[in-house]
């Protein structure tokens, strides 16, 4: 299994609301995550599927999984044990 598949199983689908992952995966408050999404500066793409301000920001599990895998790859490279 890969990271994206595990995330899809955990969140019951291919997309995850940004609000659901902001604290656990980004370590930031929901409000800050929404601000970064508006600015386009998250470490992965986020989008709204509606044109209204009330549409939730969504993240695809493939993009979140890649960001997590990349972060662990960097950590492994930096580890000198």
Secondary structure by P-SEA (a helix, b strand, c coil): ccaaaaaaaaaccccccccccccccccccaaaaaaaaaaccccbbbbbccccccbbbbbbaaaaaaaaaaaaaaaaaaccc
